[in-house]
Amino acid sequence: MSSDTPATPESRSLTRNIWKGIKWALLVLVLYFVWQQGAKLYREQGEALSGMEINPLWLLLSGACYILAWLPSVWFWRQLLLSSGEQVDFGPVARAYYCGHLGKYIPGKVTVLLIRATLLKDFGVRVSVAALTAAYETLAVMGVGLVVFLSLIPVVLNAEQLQQWPAWVQSVQARPWLVPGLFLIAVFVSLPLLSRLLNLFAKKFTKSEVDESEAGPPAAFSLKLLYLGVLMFLVSWILHGLSLGMTLASINGTGLQWQEWPRWTAAVSAAYALGFLAIFAPAGLGVREGLISMILAGSALIGPVNAVVAALLIRIVSFASEILAAFVLYYSFGKSAQDQDDSVQAAADSQSIDSQ
């Protein structure tokens, strides 16, 4: 049989089923590992866990900070839409963005894009443009998150962990600003190339998931906009770190330990970026919790018990915040462009009748 022979529907279906089975197996394996670690910790620290008190005020502040941390992404996505010729207000974009967050709890990563694109369709935005720009934004923010995590690795290593790393890494820790600075310089210098790669990956990410009969969006987005986006995403990840810090403050009884902010930021950026790459795990389930607890546990001020509890709490806080934000925004900006035009026309007709 020739290698150019097209795959039959049966073979494609078999391939999809095999891949689906692999993803479920990996998810079960990760969840089992996290469960085993949690059970081991409970056996060793059961007394400390049972006596732990949680301050709900810090959790509320953490949730508010979590929602705020995504606003740079909403702004960036809207700028991409505007640069693609789509005229849409900030409110509907925020509505689609936060509602789309709930799609990540469904297996597969494209559900988020489909929800966001569908909700903007009611406001006159082409589905293909909405999906492509949403994919571009997602890849950009997660890429910056991965860079943030890598740049903070030397900063968050403790003395015991540091001994296992090469000598040059140990020498770098004496100058904690060096690695983050070099990473940022490297990112900004390489952005022209990264911009092209983002366009290619975004198109691949949305391929066959949108209506290809529509007129396609521009092939590339403004490099200046990408530079601004990177700066905004840095702010975003810093705020996500603060949200985790507030979650920790709810259980440690000592308030915010500001010296640990780099560790908070490294933990959440690693958890979200690497959790996003784990396509087998809906919303990075298990992967996020494992990474956050592992990175936080490296601090003597936090410890393994608080690290695991914080990892579980930040999942609950983020999920509850996403549901609340989606509910409020969905009903606050639910009127489509057509509905708005009809309302304006009805008001004009009413005034015309009154004048007669």
C-alpha positions in Angstrom: 0.0 0.0 0.0 1.3 3.4 -0.9 2.2 5.8 1.9 0.1 8.4 0.2 -3.1 6.4 0.5 -5.5 8.5 2.6 -6.6 7.2 5.9 -10.0 5.6 6.1 -12.7 6.8 8.5 -12.2 3.5 10.5 -8.4 4.1 10.9 -8.9 7.7 11.9 -11.5 6.6 14.4 -9.2 4.0 15.8 -6.4 6.5 16.1 -8.6 8.9 18.0 -9.8 6.2 20.4 -6.2 5.1 21.0 -5.1 8.7 21.7 -8.1 9.3 23.9 -7.2 6.1 25.9 -3.6 7.3 26.3 -4.8 10.7 27.6 -7.1 9.1 30.1 -4.4 6.7 31.3 -2.0 9.6 31.8 -4.6 11.6 33.7 -5.3 8.6 36.0 -1.6 8.1 36.6 -1.0 11.7 37.5 -4.1 11.8 39.8 -2.9 8.6 41.5 0.5 10.0 42.1 -0.9 13.2 43.6 -3.3 11.2 45.7 -0.5 9.0 47.0 1.6 12.1 47.9 -1.4 13.6 49.7 -2.2 10.4 51.6 1.4 10.1 52.7 1.5 13.7 53.9 -1.8 13.1 55.8 -0.3 10.1 57.6 2.8 12.0 58.5 1.2 15.4 59.3 -2.4 14.4 60.2 -2.4 16.2 63.5 -1.1 19.5 61.9 -3.7 19.3 59.2 -6.6 18.6 61.6 -5.7 21.6 63.7 -5.4 24.0 60.7 -7.7 27.0 60.6 -8.5 28.9 57.3 -9.2 32.6 57.2 -12.0 33.1 54.6 -11.2 36.8 54.1 -7.8 36.0 52.6 -9.5 33.5 50.3 -11.9 36.2 49.1 -9.0 38.6 48.4 -7.2 35.8 46.6 -10.2 35.2 44.3 -10.5 38.9 43.5 -6.8 39.1 42.7 -7.1 36.0 40.5 -9.8 37.5 38.4 -7.9 40.8 38.2 -4.8 38.9 37.0 -6.6 37.8 33.8 -7.5 41.4 32.7 -4.3 41.9 30.8 -5.2 38.9 28.7 -8.6 40.3 28.0 -7.1 43.6 26.9 -4.6 41.8 24.7 -7.3 39.6 23.1 -9.4 42.7 22.3 -6.4 44.4 20.7 -5.9 41.4 18.5 -9.5 41.5 17.5 -9.4 45.2 16.8 -6.2 44.8 14.7 -8.1 42.1 12.7 -10.8 44.5 11.8 -13.4 43.4 14.4 -15.1 46.2 16.3 -16.1 44.9 19.7 -16.3 46.5 23.2 -14.3 45.5 26.2 -17.3 44.1 28.1 -18.4 41.4 25.6 -14.7 40.4 25.2 -14.4 40.0 29.0 -17.6 38.1 29.0 -16.4 35.6 26.4 -13.0 35.3 28.0 -14.1 34.5 31.5 -16.9 32.2 30.3 -14.3 30.4 28.1 -12.3 29.6 31.3 -14.9 27.0 32.2 -14.2 25.2 29.0 -10.8 24.1 30.2 -12.5 21.7 32.6 -13.7 19.7 29.6 -11.1 17.3 28.2 -9.3 18.8 25.2 -7.9 22.4 24.9 -10.0 23.7 22.0 -13.3 23.9 24.0 -12.1 27.1 25.6 -11.6 28.7 22.1 -14.9 27.5 20.8 -16.8 28.9 23.8 -15.1 32.3 23.4 -15.5 32.4 19.6 -19.2 31.4 19.9 -20.0 34.1 22.5 -18.4 36.8 20.4 -20.3 35.6 17.3 -23.4 37.2 18.7 -21.6 40.6 18.6 -20.7 40.4 15.0 -17.2 38.9 15.3 -16.2 36.2 12.8 -15.8 32.8 14.5 -12.5 32.2 12.6 -11.0 35.5 13.8 -12.2 35.0 17.4 -10.8 31.5 17.6 -7.5 32.4 16.0 -6.9 35.4 18.1 -8.0 33.5 21.3 -5.4 30.8 20.4 -2.7 33.4 19.8 -3.4 35.1 23.2 -3.5 31.7 25.0 -0.2 30.6 23.5 1.4 34.0 24.2 0.4 34.2 27.9 1.4 30.6 28.6 4.7 31.1 26.8 5.5 34.2 29.0 4.4 32.1 32.0 6.9 29.4 31.1 9.7 32.0 30.7 8.8 33.5 34.1 9.1 30.1 35.7 12.4 29.3 34.1 13.9 32.7 35.0 12.9 32.3 38.7 14.3 28.8 39.2 17.7 30.0 40.6 15.8 32.4 42.9 13.5 29.9 44.5 16.0 27.1 45.1 16.8 26.5 48.7 20.4 25.7 50.0 19.8 21.9 50.0 18.3 21.9 46.5 21.0 24.3 45.2 23.8 21.8 46.1 22.4 19.4 43.5 22.7 22.0 40.7 25.8 23.0 38.7 28.3 25.5 40.2 27.3 28.2 37.8 23.7 28.0 39.0 24.9 28.3 42.6 26.9 31.4 41.7 23.9 32.9 40.0 21.8 32.8 43.1 24.1 35.4 44.7 22.8 37.8 41.9 19.0 36.9 41.8 18.3 39.7 39.3 20.7 38.2 36.7 18.7 35.3 35.3 15.3 37.0 35.1 17.0 40.0 33.4 18.8 37.8 30.8 15.6 35.8 30.1 13.6 39.1 29.5 16.3 40.4 27.2 16.3 37.1 25.3 12.6 37.1 24.9 12.4 40.7 23.7 15.2 40.1 21.2 13.6 36.9 19.9 10.1 38.3 19.7 10.1 38.8 15.8 10.8 35.1 15.4 8.4 34.1 18.2 5.7 36.2 16.6 5.9 34.1 13.4 5.9 30.9 15.4 2.8 32.1 17.4 0.9 32.7 14.2 1.7 29.2 12.9 0.9 27.5 16.2 -2.3 29.5 16.6 -3.5 28.5 13.1 -2.6 24.9 13.8 -4.4 25.0 17.1 -7.6 26.2 15.6 -7.5 24.1 12.4 -10.7 22.3 11.6 -12.3 23.8 14.7 -13.8 26.8 13.0 -15.8 27.6 9.9 -13.2 27.6 7.1 -15.7 29.2 4.7 -15.2 32.5 6.4 -12.8 35.1 5.2 -9.6 34.4 7.1 -8.0 36.9 9.5 -4.7 38.6 8.8 -1.6 36.3 8.6 0.3 38.2 11.3 -0.3 40.6 14.1 1.6 43.7 15.1 5.0 43.1 16.6 4.5 46.2 18.7 1.3 44.7 20.2 3.2 41.6 21.1 5.8 43.6 22.9 3.1 45.3 24.9 1.4 42.0 25.5 4.5 40.5 27.0 4.8 43.4 29.5 1.1 43.1 30.4 1.5 39.3 30.9 4.4 39.9 33.2 2.1 41.9 35.4 -0.5 39.2 35.1 1.8 36.5 36.4 3.0 38.7 39.2 -0.7 39.1 40.3 -1.3 35.4 40.0 1.6 34.9 42.3 0.1 37.4 44.8 -3.2 35.4 44.6 -1.4 32.3 45.7 0.4 34.3 48.4 -3.0 35.4 49.8 -4.2 31.8 49.8 -1.1 30.9 51.8 -1.9 33.8 54.2 -5.3 32.2 54.9 -3.7 29.2 56.5 -0.4 30.3 58.0 -1.8 32.9 60.4 1.1 35.3 59.8 -0.2 37.3 56.8 1.6 37.8 53.6 5.3 36.9 53.6 6.4 39.2 50.9 9.9 37.7 50.6 8.3 34.6 49.2 6.6 36.5 46.3 9.1 35.2 43.7 8.3 31.6 44.8 4.6 32.2 44.6 5.0 33.5 41.1 7.3 30.7 40.0 4.8 28.1 41.4 1.7 29.5 39.6 3.5 30.2 36.3 5.0 26.7 36.3 1.6 25.2 37.2 -0.4 27.0 34.6 2.1 26.8 31.7 3.1 23.2 32.2 -0.5 22.2 33.1 -1.6 23.8 29.8 1.0 21.6 28.0 -0.4 18.5 29.7 -3.2 18.0 27.1 -4.4 14.9 28.9 -5.4 16.8 32.1 -8.5 19.0 32.0 -7.5 22.4 33.5 -4.1 20.8 34.4 -5.8 18.7 37.0 -3.3 17.0 39.2 -0.3 18.6 37.3 -1.0 22.0 38.7 -1.5 20.8 42.3 1.7 18.7 42.1 3.9 21.5 40.8 2.6 24.2 43.2 3.0 22.0 46.2 6.5 20.9 45.1 7.8 24.4 44.5 6.2 25.9 47.7 7.5 23.0 49.8 11.0 24.1 49.0 10.6 27.1 51.4 11.3 26.7 55.1 8.7 29.4 55.8 6.0 27.5 54.0 6.7 23.8 54.5 5.1 20.7 52.9 1.9 20.8 54.8 1.0 24.4 53.9 2.2 23.8 50.4 -0.2 21.0 49.7 -3.2 22.7 51.4 -2.5 25.9 49.5 -2.3 24.0 46.2 -5.7 22.5 46.8 -7.2 25.8 48.1 -6.0 27.8 45.1 -7.8 25.3 42.8 -11.0 25.8 44.7 -10.6 29.6 44.8 -9.8 29.8 41.1 -12.7 27.6 40.1 -15.2 29.5 42.3 -13.9 32.8 41.0 -14.2 31.7 37.4 -17.8 30.6 37.9 -18.8 33.8 39.7 -17.1 36.0 37.0 -18.6 34.0 34.2 -22.1 34.3 35.7 -21.9 38.0 36.4 -20.4 38.9 33.0 -22.6 36.6 31.0 -25.8 38.3 32.2 -24.2 41.8 32.4 -23.1 41.9 28.7 -25.5 39.4 27.2 -27.1 41.7 24.6 -25.7 41.1 21.2 -24.9 43.7 18.6 -28.1 42.8 16.7 -30.2 43.2 19.8 -28.6 46.6 20.4 -29.3 47.7 16.9 -32.9 46.6 17.3 -33.3 48.5 20.5 -31.8 51.6 18.9 -34.2 51.3 15.9 -37.2 50.7 18.2 -36.3 53.8 20.2 -36.0 55.8 17.0 -39.4 54.5 15.7 -41.0 55.4 19.0 -39.6 59.0 18.9 -40.9 59.3 15.3 -44.4 58.2 16.2 -44.4 60.6 19.2 -43.4 63.5 17.0 -46.2 62.7 14.6 
